[in-house]
Amino acid sequence: MEASQEPKALMFISAQGETRETQEGGPPSKEEANFENLQDGAFCRTPHPPSGGTSWDYSNFTLLGRLEPQRSLDSIQKTIRDSFDILSGETEVDHPLCVDCTDYLLEALDIELAITESDVQNYKCCLETREGMSEDEREMLQGKLKGLELEEAKLLQVVAEVEKNQESVAADLEAAQAETKILEQQEKQYWKDYSKLRWQQLELNEELSSVEMRLRYAQIQWNKLEKTDVFNATFEIWHDGPLTIINNFRLGRIPTVPVCWSEISAAWGQTALLLLALANTIGLEFQRYRLIPCGNHSYLRSLTDDCAELPLYSSGKQNVFLHNKFDQAMMAFLDCMQQFKEAAEKDESGLCLPYKIHVKKGLMEDPGSSSGFYPIRTHLNTEEDWTKALKLMLINFKCSLTWVSLRYGRK
């Protein structure tokens, strides 16, 4: 655009001013008012200048760019003309028009008429101001217009850059939202894994507590077992009057307490098991006999007399006037007990039994008794002396249990 060229909006205003001067100061025609109505897109509505004033404040004008109306002048004129024709009755409407539509149309036309009249007044003021404007003022306005156009172009460029940046920011925002969605899914999976591991931890803690309780109980039991004497716990020996009892089985009988022979045989089985356990503890192997505990049918096997078996049990039908195998078994048992005594006496903390054993005669010696010796046989013997011999023998075993417990119990 050249410097001497005026904008279309100002040229249009100038044309309006010239037309008005040719009409002898009369009011503008309908077409002129319509032209003035179009100029409202280029300038803002401003009040009339003070009466008698020769200048006008052009800073109130707002530049909106080149005059490019959305509707043409002919279309506006035709719309107004048709509306007035309908209202005046000169044109018949080919369709019925209700009262509400008529009122709405009248209200719309009144509003448009008021706006048009206000625009006409504004354009008149502009034309009057233009007539009194000098060339310098026009050039000043022209320069101001160019500056505003340049500023508008810069602002449009800034707007374009902002829109471009907005697109980039929108893309970044979309990428951030996608990443946030992925992170939310990962967080959800993390909490699921955490809950699963937490549940496993609780189960393991519960199992650990259970194991610790069992370990504590086992430790308590272990401490009890360490303090427990295995031999004394396994073989309990005590006496009830003249009778001696081993593991709840009475060994011996008297006329006033006729113990059945099956119980006596069971007591002999427990005694044989005790002697074998003591011998194994000190590492002793018996000579001449092999001790075989079998409950109430225990026996000894001779290692010299063709492996003859000597029963340590009886039914009570043996003849007291004849030698019998039951008596031979009890004498052989005393022989084995004497071997254990001799082996234990060789130890540095030697065993000392309270009652002496006479193997060849089958006697138990009690130094504090008036009789002194008690045979272990039933042949030509009384039940009282035989029971007394068995009692002395079990007392010796009680002392042997104590010695073995002290000597080997902590190993």
Number of C-alpha atoms within 10 A of each C-alpha: 7 5 9 8 9 16 15 13 16 16 12 15 18 16 11 19 19 12 12 18 11 9 11 8 8 9 10 17 11 10 12 15 19 20 19 22 21 22 21 18 17 19 18 16 20 17 10 14 15 9 6 6 8 11 12 17 9 12 8 11 12 13 15 14 15 11 15 11 11 6 9 10 15 11 10 13 15 11 12 16 12 13 16 14 14 13 14 10 10 10 12 10 10 6 6 7 9 9 9 9 11 12 11 12 14 14 12 12 15 12 12 13 13 12 13 18 16 17 24 23 18 22 26 20 17 22 19 16 19 18 11 12 14 10 9 9 13 14 14 12 15 18 13 13 16 15 12 16 15 12 12 15 12 12 12 12 12 12 12 12 12 13 12 12 12 12 12 12 13 12 12 12 12 12 12 12 12 12 12 12 12 12 12 12 12 12 12 12 12 12 13 12 12 12 12 12 12 13 12 12 12 12 12 12 12 12 12 12 12 12 12 12 12 12 12 12 12 12 12 12 12 12 11 11 11 12 11 13 17 13 18 13 9 12 18 14 19 17 14 8 6 14 19 24 18 22 15 15 20 23 25 28 22 16 9 6 10 10 16 14 19 16 17 22 24 24 26 28 23 24 25 23 19 20 20 21 15 20 21 12 14 15 11 15 16 17 12 15 22 19 21 18 20 15 18 20 16 24 24 24 19 18 14 10 10 8 13 12 20 23 21 30 25 16 11 11 7 15 11 15 10 11 14 16 16 21 23 19 23 23 22 24 25 21 21 25 23 16 17 22 20 14 17 21 14 10 11 7 11 14 20 15 17 14 16 18 22 18 17 10 11 22 21 24 20 18 12 8 9 7 10 11 19 23 22 26 25 21 17 12 14 16 16 16 20 21 22 24 24 25 21 20 24 20 19 19 20 19 15 22 24 15 18 18 19 13 16 10 17 9 6
